[in-house]
Amino acid sequence: MKNYILAPSLLSADFSNLGNAINLIEEKKAGFVHIDVMDGMFVPQISYGQPVVKSLRPLTDLIFDVHLMIEHPENHIKSFAESGADYITFHYEASENPDSVIDLIHSFDKKAGISIKPKTQVSAIEKYLANVELVLVMTVEPGFGGQKIISECVDKVKELVELRKKLNLDFKISVDGGVNENTIQSVIDAGSDVIVSGSAFFSGRL
């Protein structure tokens, strides 16, 4: 079986005890903590922001991948970098100038990730692949936990694997949305390096 990094999503954790959620993630030997930041504009929901990231940072040495589901991500890169993010992943669809956002993330010595929604094709971000450390493929519409995986989106992982090989790059490929005990094998087989799971992880099914 292909090795992969499990990245539990705090969006599905008990918000009243996020410290316990971090402990559980460590106990299950996951490698990343996936932190979904939602602004109520790019997606309908609002989640949490920099103070939560900052308060969790001293609790663990796990890698924090802060997933910005927000408009104008460039306005918040500095504050999330200072709050303790290791990776900062923004949406291609939310930025008018992805190159500048990537450069800004790197200027704070953080790893840059770029994410695409289900209707966005891989070709839209091909020119940015050489400059990012992670590509996040959304396999559900962003903004809500517990959705069913859109199987057609898994094909984007395969496409990214081929592009990475063709272009001799080394970015990680992450998948987010609908990953559970029934679907995880399909995203592993497609070539995912990082697998985000929220509901299934925190309910003990994964």
N, C-alpha and C positions, 0 to 999 in steps of 0.2 A: 504494500500500500504506500502511496506517495505520502511523504511527510508534509504536515501542514501545521500552521499556528492557529490555535483556537482563540478567538477574540470575543468574549462575552460582552454583550451590549447592556450597559447600565440602564438603558431605557426601560428594560423589563425587570429591573431589580426593585426591591422595596425601598422607596425613597426615604422612608423614615429610618432606615438603617443601612446606609450605603457602606459604612465601614465593615459591616458583616458581609456585604456583597463582595467587597474586595478580598476578605478572608476566604470566602468560598472559591473565588476565582483562583487564588493562590493554591488552595487545597487541591483543586482539580487540575493543577499544573498547566493552566492556560498561559499563553505568552503575552497577549495584548489585553488591554482594557479598552473597549470601544465606547467612546463617549459622544453621544449624539446631541448636538447643540441645534435647537430649532427656534426660529424667531417669530413664528406666527405669520410670516409673509411669504417666504420661499416655500414653506410648507404650512399647513393650517395650524399645527400644534405649536405650543411653546414648551420647552423643556427646562433647561438650566444653563448656567453660564460660567463665567470665569471663577466666581467665588467657590463653586462646588469643585471645580478642577483643582484649585489651589488648596482646598481643605483636604482633598483626598491624596494629594501628592506625597505628603510625609508618611502615609500609611503603607506604601509599597514601592518596590523598585521595578514593578512591572511596567511595560511600555504602554504609554497612553497615546492612543490614536484618537485625536479629537476630530470628529466628523462634523464640519460646519455645513448645516443645511440652512444657510442664511443668505440673504441678499447682501451685496457689497462686502464680501468676506475680507477684502483688503483693509477695511476699517477696524478689524478685530484681530488681525494676525499678531500684532505686538503683545496685546494683553493676554492672549491664550498662550503665546510662547513664554511669557513671564509667569504664567500661572502653573506651568509644569508640563505642557504638551511635549511629546517626543516627535510624533507625526502630527501634522496639521493637514487634513484632507478637506478640500473645498470642491464645490460643484462647478463643472464646466459651464453649466447653464446659468449660473448666478454671477458670472464675471464677464465684463466686457473685454478684459485684457488678462487672460490666464497667465501669460508669460510673466507679467509684472507681479502677480500674486505668488507665483512659484519663486521668483527672485526674492520677494519680500520674506517668504518663509525661510529660505536659505540664509538670508541676511541675519536671522536670529539663530543660526546654527541648528535649525530643525529640519527634519525630513519632510518633503512635500508629497502630498497625495492629491490626485485629481479623480473626481467621481463623475459618473454618468448615470442619468435616469434611464428607465427602461426604453423610452422611445428614442434616445440618443444613440447613434451608431458609433462604433469604435473609430471609424474613419474621421470623425469630428475632432478627436484628440490625438490622432497619430503624430502630429508635428510636435506635441508636447512630451512625448514618451521618453525622449532622451534626457529630459531634465527633471523627471520626477522619480521618487523612490517607491511609489505605490500607486496603483490604479484600483479604484474601488468601483466594482460593477454592482449597481443596484438591481436586484432581482425581484423587487416589489417597488411600488410607488413610494417614495420616501415620505416619512412623517408619521407613520403608524406602525406599532408592533403587531405581531400575530397574524400577518397576512400570508396568503398562500403564494409560494414561489411561482414566478413566471418562467416556465421552463425554456422558452425561446431565448431568454437573456443569458442562460448558461452557455449558449453557443458563443457569446462574446468573449467568455473566458478562453475558449479554444482559439478564437481569432487572436486574442492578445498573446497567447502562448506562441503562436506561429510568428507574430510580428516581433516579439521579443527575441526569438531565435534568429529570424531573418536580419534584424537590425543590430544583433549582437549587444543587447541591452540586458540589464539585470534588475529591473523594477519588480516589486512583488505585486501579485494579482490577488485582490481581496474580493470576496463576495458577501453581500449583505441583503438579507431578506428571505424569509420563509425557509431557512435552513433548520431542519429538525432530524429526528432519527430516521425518517423515511426518505429524505432528500439529500442528506449530507454526502452519500456516496456519489451521487451524480456530479456534485460540484468538485469533489476530490478527483474523480475520473477526468473531469474537464481540464484540470491542471491548476486549481486554485492553491495559492500559497497561504492565504489568511482567510479564515472562515469565521464570519460574524454570526453569532447566534444569541438571541435574547430570550424569547419565551421558552424555547425548548431547553436552553441551558438552566434557567432559573426555576423551571418546573421539575428539573431532575431527569428529563428525558434524553439529555445529551451530555 
